[in-house]
Structure formats: C-alpha cells, structure tokens
C-alpha cells in the first residue's frame, strides 16, 4: 500500500500522540507519524533516520516522508519513561541504555560529499573526523523498549557535530526534568542523571555548547528557559565522577 495515493487511505484513530505529532497504524507493520503543524523538514528528519539505520543505530526504518507525514516501521513496547515508572528498569540501567545509544549514533561519521541536508553545529575548524551523527533529543521519552531491544525515535533535531554536545544535551534535558519535577519523577531522574554522567564519560564540559544548541535549534519551552541558569549548578552539585576531574 502506498500512503501518498489519491485519495489517501482512511486512518482511523491514532494509537499514540506526542507533543507535536500523532501516530496512526498502517497495514503490514508500519505506522504513520503525522505532525499537527509545520515543525520542520520531514525529509531531512527521514534522511537522518536512514543514516542512523544504515550505520547500525537501533531506530525504526523509514519508508516514506513528505509534507507533515512520515511512514515508519512499527515498534511495540513502552517508552523508557513508562518502563522506569513501572519499575521494569532502574536508573542505572536506563542511564546505560542512553549512553549506549549515544555511542551507536556517534559511530556514524559524516560522509564525504554529505547530501543529507543535516545542519553542522561544529565550531569553525573542527576536524571532519570529529563530526558525527548527533540526535540532540536523546532522552527517555524518545527511547522505546521493543521486543528487539531499545529503539531510538524522533530525529527532528539531528545534526552533525562533536559527540560531547549530544551527550551534554541529554544532561541538559534530564536536568530540566529534575529542576521542574516533570512527571513527578525528580528524584529518580536525578539518580539517572548522575548515572548517565558516569556512563557517558562525563560530558559536562560541553554543557554550555548544548545549552546554546538547544536555544538555537530545539526551541525550548518557557519552563525550560526558566531553569537554564540553574542547570550548570545542578550538574556541578552532583560532584565529580569517581576517577575523573571535577568540572570547573
């Protein structure tokens, strides 16, 4: 079945809804992700996901992308947030999953003659071999725990750049959850944050670059902007990771 036929197929009720998009079931193990508004370049997001799949990152296959629509391989399972809330995984396990997904992304290097259209957020003079695939929104709501293991979704913010900025972005997002007590999970999120800093090799020195990227590329909410000044203090309050120098 082709999604973009005329007339389009009847979709029925969505099976899931996110902040900006609804998910509809399609035959043969596919789903339609339909954005409610014009939030960005769907074709570029699809290009990032295809780069990730080709590079071995566990992420749903993209079949088609056009306008506000993207057809993806269906993944059945809870988000990491749901698994965390139910006690199916702990803070340390969740932190390791996030760190492992970062490593998988960052093994994908920008190819020569790249035509993906992804932004390059590297500082001028950054060597080409340090420009890797960045997700820039890698957090527990964007990780689904399917039958084949964790799957990373939502590549709308994907860019090329240094790996540390991507890992620091996860520190930033988890810090916002802690400071705002988002979903009422501030304390367990603090444990996951501390464990992630350790599992990722302490990306806190890149935190300012991640804050700059989030302001520029990911349009933080007013709630997030309110706590941005507190984030560096929170990261420092967690103390140095054993065996690593303190952040100054």
C-alpha positions in Angstrom: 0.0 0.0 0.0 1.3 3.5 -0.9 0.5 6.1 1.7 0.6 9.1 -0.7 -2.1 7.8 -3.1 -5.0 9.9 -4.2 -7.3 9.8 -2.2 -5.3 9.0 0.9 -6.3 6.0 2.9 -8.6 6.4 5.9 -6.5 6.4 9.1 -9.0 6.0 11.9 -7.9 6.8 15.5 -4.3 7.4 16.5 -2.6 4.8 18.6 -0.3 7.3 20.3 0.2 11.0 20.5 3.3 13.1 21.2 3.9 16.8 21.8 3.8 17.6 18.1 2.6 14.5 16.2 0.0 11.7 16.2 0.8 8.0 15.3 -1.7 6.0 13.2 -1.5 2.3 12.5 -1.0 1.1 8.9 -1.0 -2.4 7.5 2.0 -4.8 7.4 3.8 -3.5 10.4 4.0 0.2 9.5 2.8 3.4 11.2 2.2 6.9 10.1 3.7 9.7 12.1 1.7 12.9 11.2 2.8 16.3 12.5 0.0 18.6 13.6 1.8 21.7 12.5 4.8 22.6 10.3 7.6 21.8 12.8 10.5 21.3 10.5 11.8 19.5 7.5 10.3 16.0 7.4 12.5 14.9 4.5 15.6 15.9 6.5 14.4 14.0 9.5 13.9 11.0 7.3 17.4 11.4 5.9 18.8 11.4 9.4 16.9 8.3 10.4 18.1 6.5 7.3 21.7 7.4 8.0 21.2 6.0 11.5 19.7 2.7 10.3 22.5 2.3 7.7 25.1 3.0 10.5 23.6 0.3 12.8 21.7 2.6 15.2 18.6 0.8 16.5 15.9 3.1 15.1 12.7 2.4 13.1 13.1 2.1 9.3 11.6 5.0 7.3 9.6 4.0 4.2 8.3 7.4 3.0 8.3 11.1 4.1 6.5 14.0 2.7 4.9 17.2 3.9 3.8 16.6 7.5 3.9 12.8 7.2 6.4 10.0 7.7 5.8 6.3 7.4 7.9 4.2 9.8 8.3 0.6 10.9 6.1 0.0 13.9 7.8 -0.6 17.3 5.6 -2.2 20.0 6.7 -1.6 23.6 6.8 1.0 26.4 8.9 4.2 26.3 11.8 4.2 28.8 9.8 6.6 30.9 6.9 4.1 31.2 9.3 1.3 32.0 11.1 3.4 34.5 7.8 4.4 36.2 6.7 0.8 36.4 9.9 -0.4 37.9 10.8 -2.5 34.9 14.2 -0.8 34.7 16.2 1.1 37.2 18.1 4.4 37.0 21.4 2.8 36.3 20.1 0.5 33.6 18.3 3.4 32.0 21.4 5.6 32.1 23.5 2.8 30.4 20.9 2.5 27.6 21.1 6.2 26.9 24.9 6.1 26.9 24.9 3.1 24.6 22.5 4.8 22.1 24.8 7.8 22.1 27.8 5.6 21.2 25.8 4.0 18.4 24.9 7.4 17.0 28.4 8.7 17.3 29.9 5.8 15.4 28.2 7.3 12.3 30.6 9.8 10.8 29.7 12.5 8.3 30.4 11.0 4.9 32.5 12.8 2.3 30.1 14.7 0.0 27.3 14.5 2.5 24.0 15.4 0.9 21.7 14.7 3.8 20.9 18.3 4.5 21.6 17.9 8.2 22.9 21.0 10.0 26.5 21.2 11.1 26.7 22.6 14.6 30.5 22.2 14.9 32.7 25.1 15.9 34.8 26.5 13.0 37.9 24.5 12.5 36.5 21.2 13.9 38.2 18.3 12.1 35.9 16.4 9.8 36.6 13.1 11.6 35.0 14.6 14.8 31.7 15.4 13.0 29.4 12.6 13.9 25.7 12.0 13.9 24.0 13.8 16.8 20.4 13.1 17.8 20.2 16.2 20.0 17.0 15.0 21.8 18.1 11.7 23.3 16.1 11.2 26.4 13.8 8.5 27.9 10.7 9.6 26.1 12.4 9.1 22.8 13.6 5.6 23.6 11.1 2.7 23.1 11.8 -0.7 24.6 10.7 -3.0 21.9 11.0 -6.8 21.5 14.3 -6.4 19.9 15.7 -4.0 22.5 15.9 -0.2 22.9 14.9 1.8 19.8 15.7 5.5 19.4 13.0 7.6 17.8 12.4 11.2 16.7 15.3 12.5 14.6 13.8 16.0 14.0 16.8 17.7 15.6 19.6 15.5 14.2 22.8 17.3 13.2 26.5 16.8 12.6 28.9 17.8 15.3 31.1 16.7 18.2 29.8 13.8 20.3 30.2 15.6 23.6 27.5 18.2 22.7 24.9 15.4 22.1 25.7 13.7 25.4 25.6 17.1 27.2 22.2 17.7 25.7 20.9 14.6 27.5 22.4 16.0 30.7 20.6 19.3 30.0 17.2 17.6 29.3 17.5 15.3 32.4 18.4 18.3 34.5 15.3 20.2 33.3 13.2 17.2 34.5 14.9 17.3 37.9 14.6 21.0 38.4 11.0 21.2 37.2 10.0 17.8 38.8 8.5 16.9 35.4 6.0 14.0 35.7 6.7 14.0 39.4 10.0 12.0 39.0 12.6 14.5 40.1 14.4 12.2 42.5 14.7 9.1 40.3 15.6 11.4 37.4 18.4 12.8 39.5 19.7 9.3 40.0 19.5 8.6 36.3 21.3 11.9 35.5 24.2 11.1 37.9 24.5 7.6 36.5 24.4 8.9 32.9 27.2 11.4 33.6 29.3 8.4 34.7 28.3 6.1 31.9 28.8 8.7 29.2 32.3 9.6 30.5 31.3 13.0 32.0 30.1 15.3 29.1 29.5 18.2 31.5 32.3 20.3 30.0 30.2 20.5 26.8 27.1 21.7 28.7 27.4 25.4 27.6 27.6 24.3 24.0 24.5 22.1 24.5 22.6 25.0 26.0 23.5 27.2 23.0 22.4 24.4 20.6 19.1 23.9 22.4 18.3 27.7 22.3 19.2 27.8 18.6 17.8 24.6 17.2 15.3 23.0 19.5 13.1 25.9 20.7 13.0 25.2 24.5 9.7 26.0 26.3 9.4 28.9 28.7 9.5 26.3 31.5 12.9 25.1 30.3 14.2 28.6 29.7 13.3 29.4 33.3 15.7 26.8 34.7 18.5 27.0 32.2 20.6 29.3 34.5 20.4 26.6 37.3 21.5 23.6 35.2 25.2 24.1 35.4 24.9 24.4 39.2 22.9 21.2 39.3 25.4 19.3 37.2 28.3 20.5 39.5 26.3 19.7 42.6 26.3 16.0 41.6 30.1 16.0 42.4 32.9 14.7 40.3 32.6 11.3 38.8 35.0 8.9 40.5 38.3 8.8 38.7 37.6 11.9 36.7 38.5 15.6 37.3 35.9 17.9 38.7 34.0 20.2 36.4 35.1 23.8 36.9 
